[in-house]
Amino acid sequence: MNIVKMKTNMLSRKLIAHVAPDYARAYNLPEGHQSVGMFTVDNDDVGYLAVDDATKKADIKLIHAETFYGGEDCSWSKFGGSIYVLFSGPKVADVRSGMEYIKDFIDRQSALCNFDGDDTTAFYAQTIPRAGKYFSQWCGIEEGKAYSYLVAAPTETNYALDKALKAGDTRMVKYWAPPSNANSCGAVLTGTESACRAATNAFIDALRFALKNPHDI
C-alpha cells in the first residue's frame, strides 16, 4: 500500500484591521491586539498545524480554533470547510504576515495522506521539528520542542498509536478519544526530533497493516 498525498485547500480568509470594541471583548483579545485574521480549510488537522507554524514566524496569537461537527461534509456553506480559526495581532501587518505563513503551510506543507489513492483510508501523520506558541500552550510542551501529530480513524489510530509510542523515546502530551467532532481519533507525542520521526513512521506502518488486515487480530 503506497502513501498518496492529498491536496488541502484554504476555502476562505478575511482580515479586519481594526476590530470594534465589542468584537474585541467578545473574543477577549489580548491588550494591544486590534487586528484579527480568520480562515477556513477543508481539513481541520492542517488548520491547527498551520496556525501553530505561523505563531513561530509572526507576532500573532491564536484566539479560537474549532473543528465543525461532522467536518466539511456537514458544513452549511461551501466555504465552511472543516475548521474555523481566528487569530489576532497588534498590527494589521502582523496578521497579514501570519495569514501568508498559514496559507503557505496549507498549500505546501500539509501531510494529509491516504493509501493507494483511496480517500476512505485518509490519515494525518507529521513530525514537526519545532513547536510554536500555540502547541506549546495547548499541549504543555516546551516551545521549540519537536512533536508528532498523529490522526486517523478510531480503531486504526488506537492500534497504531501503541506502536508509535514503543518506537522511540516519546511521551503522549495530548490525546482525543473517538468520536471527535470529525469522528476521528488522534494524539500529539513529543520528544527529540529523531524520536518523533521514528514514532511517526511506526504509526504509518501500523496504519498500513491495520487497514490491509482489518480482521487480523
C-alpha positions as CSV (number, residue, x, y, z in Angstrom):
1,M,0.0,0.0,0.0
2,N,1.5,3.2,-1.2
3,I,1.2,6.6,0.5
4,V,-0.6,9.2,-1.6
5,K,-0.6,12.9,-0.6
6,M,-4.0,14.6,-0.6
7,K,-4.4,18.2,-1.5
8,T,-5.8,20.5,1.2
9,N,-7.3,23.9,0.4
10,M,-7.9,27.2,2.2
11,L,-11.5,27.9,1.4
12,S,-11.9,31.4,2.8
13,R,-9.9,34.0,4.6
14,K,-10.6,37.5,5.9
15,L,-8.7,40.2,7.7
16,I,-10.1,43.0,9.9
17,A,-7.6,45.9,10.5
18,H,-9.3,47.5,13.5
19,V,-12.0,45.5,15.3
20,A,-14.9,47.1,17.1
21,P,-14.6,47.3,20.9
22,D,-17.5,44.8,21.4
23,Y,-15.9,42.4,18.9
24,A,-12.6,42.6,20.9
25,R,-14.5,41.9,24.2
26,A,-16.5,39.0,22.7
27,Y,-13.2,37.2,21.8
28,N,-11.3,38.5,24.8
29,L,-8.5,39.8,22.6
30,P,-5.1,40.4,24.3
31,E,-4.5,44.1,25.2
32,G,-3.0,45.9,22.3
33,H,-4.3,43.5,19.7
34,Q,-6.5,45.4,17.4
35,S,-6.3,43.3,14.2
36,V,-7.7,39.8,13.5
37,G,-7.5,37.3,10.7
38,M,-9.8,34.3,10.2
39,F,-9.9,31.4,7.8
40,T,-11.4,28.0,7.0
41,V,-9.7,25.0,5.4
42,D,-11.1,21.6,4.2
43,N,-9.1,19.6,6.7
44,D,-9.1,20.5,10.4
45,D,-5.7,19.0,11.3
46,V,-4.0,21.1,8.7
47,G,-5.7,24.2,10.2
48,Y,-4.3,23.6,13.7
49,L,-0.8,22.9,12.5
50,A,-0.8,25.8,10.1
51,V,-1.6,28.4,12.7
52,D,0.9,26.8,15.1
53,D,3.6,27.2,12.4
54,A,2.6,30.8,11.9
55,T,3.0,31.6,15.6
56,K,6.7,30.8,15.2
57,K,7.2,33.4,12.5
58,A,4.7,36.2,13.0
59,D,3.6,38.2,16.0
60,I,0.1,36.7,16.3
61,K,-1.9,34.8,18.9
62,L,-4.4,32.1,18.3
63,I,-7.8,33.2,19.7
64,H,-10.2,30.5,18.5
65,A,-9.9,27.2,16.6
66,E,-12.6,24.5,16.5
67,T,-13.5,21.6,14.2
68,F,-17.0,21.7,12.8
69,Y,-19.3,18.8,13.8
70,G,-19.0,16.1,11.1
71,G,-16.3,18.1,9.3
72,E,-16.6,19.6,5.8
73,D,-19.3,17.2,4.7
74,C,-21.7,18.7,7.2
75,S,-20.8,22.4,6.6
76,W,-23.6,24.8,6.0
77,S,-21.5,26.7,3.4
78,K,-19.3,25.6,0.5
79,F,-16.6,27.8,2.1
80,G,-17.2,26.5,5.6
81,G,-14.6,23.7,5.5
82,S,-13.8,21.5,8.4
83,I,-12.5,24.1,10.8
84,Y,-12.8,27.8,11.7
85,V,-9.7,29.6,13.0
86,L,-9.4,33.2,14.3
87,F,-6.2,34.8,15.4
88,S,-5.1,38.3,16.4
89,G,-2.1,40.6,16.3
90,P,-1.1,44.1,17.5
91,K,-0.9,45.4,13.9
92,V,-2.6,44.6,10.6
93,A,0.9,43.8,9.1
94,D,1.4,41.1,11.8
95,V,-1.9,39.5,11.0
96,R,-1.3,39.7,7.2
97,S,2.1,38.1,7.6
98,G,0.6,35.4,9.8
99,M,-2.1,34.7,7.2
100,E,0.6,34.2,4.5
101,Y,2.5,31.7,6.6
102,I,-0.7,29.9,7.3
103,K,-1.6,29.7,3.6
104,D,1.9,28.5,2.7
105,F,1.7,25.7,5.2
106,I,-1.7,24.6,3.9
107,D,-0.6,24.7,0.3
108,R,2.9,23.3,0.6
109,Q,3.5,21.6,3.9
110,S,0.3,19.7,4.6
111,A,0.8,15.9,5.3
112,L,-2.8,14.7,4.8
113,C,-2.5,11.4,3.0
114,N,-4.2,8.1,2.1
115,F,-3.1,4.7,0.9
116,D,-3.2,3.9,-2.8
117,G,-5.4,6.9,-3.7
118,D,-8.3,5.7,-1.6
119,D,-9.6,8.6,0.4
120,T,-11.5,6.3,2.7
121,T,-8.1,5.5,4.2
122,A,-7.2,9.1,5.0
123,F,-4.8,9.9,7.8
124,Y,-2.6,12.7,9.1
125,A,0.9,11.8,10.4
126,Q,3.6,14.5,10.5
127,T,6.7,15.3,12.5
128,I,7.1,19.0,13.3
129,P,10.7,19.9,14.3
130,R,9.7,22.9,16.5
131,A,6.5,23.6,18.3
132,G,5.1,27.1,18.1
133,K,3.4,29.2,20.7
134,Y,0.0,27.6,20.2
135,F,1.0,24.0,20.5
136,S,3.4,24.9,23.4
137,Q,0.4,26.2,25.4
138,W,-2.2,23.6,24.1
139,C,0.0,20.6,24.8
140,G,2.1,21.9,27.7
141,I,5.4,21.3,25.8
142,E,8.4,23.5,25.6
143,E,8.3,26.0,22.8
144,G,10.7,24.8,20.1
145,K,10.4,21.1,21.1
146,A,9.7,18.5,18.3
147,Y,6.3,16.8,18.2
148,S,4.4,14.2,16.2
149,Y,0.8,14.9,15.2
150,L,-1.0,11.6,14.5
151,V,-4.6,11.2,13.4
152,A,-6.7,8.6,11.6
153,A,-9.9,6.6,12.1
154,P,-10.5,5.4,15.7
155,T,-9.6,1.6,15.5
156,E,-6.6,2.1,13.3
157,T,-5.4,5.1,15.4
158,N,-5.5,3.3,18.7
159,Y,-3.7,0.3,17.3
160,A,-1.1,2.3,15.6
161,L,-0.6,4.8,18.5
162,D,0.7,2.0,20.7
163,K,3.3,1.1,18.0
164,A,4.3,4.7,17.7
165,L,4.8,5.1,21.5
166,K,7.0,2.0,21.5
167,A,9.1,3.1,18.5
168,G,11.1,5.8,20.3
169,D,11.6,7.8,23.4
170,T,8.5,10.0,23.2
171,R,5.6,10.8,25.5
172,M,2.0,11.5,24.7
173,V,1.0,15.0,25.7
174,K,-2.4,15.2,24.0
175,Y,-5.0,12.6,23.2
176,W,-8.5,12.9,21.8
177,A,-10.7,9.9,22.0
178,P,-13.4,9.0,19.5
179,P,-15.6,10.3,18.4
180,S,-14.1,13.7,17.9
181,N,-16.1,16.4,16.1
182,A,-14.8,15.0,12.8
183,N,-15.3,11.3,14.0
184,S,-11.5,10.8,14.1
185,C,-9.0,10.0,16.9
186,G,-5.5,11.3,17.5
187,A,-2.6,12.2,19.6
188,V,0.4,14.5,19.9
189,L,3.7,12.9,21.0
190,T,6.8,14.9,21.9
191,G,10.5,14.0,22.3
192,T,13.6,14.6,20.2
193,E,13.1,15.2,16.5
194,S,14.6,11.7,15.7
195,A,12.4,10.0,18.2
196,C,9.3,11.8,16.9
197,R,10.2,10.8,13.3
198,A,10.5,7.2,14.4
199,A,7.1,7.4,16.1
200,T,5.5,8.9,13.0
201,N,7.0,6.2,10.8
202,A,5.9,3.5,13.1
203,F,2.4,5.0,13.2
204,I,2.1,4.9,9.4
205,D,3.4,1.4,9.2
206,A,0.9,0.2,11.7
207,L,-1.9,2.0,10.0
208,R,-0.9,0.3,6.8
209,F,-1.1,-3.1,8.5
210,A,-4.4,-2.4,10.2
211,L,-6.1,-1.2,7.0
212,K,-4.8,-4.1,5.0
213,N,-5.8,-6.6,7.6
214,P,-9.0,-5.2,9.3
215,H,-9.9,-8.6,10.9
216,D,-6.5,-9.9,11.7
217,I,-6.0,-9.9,15.5
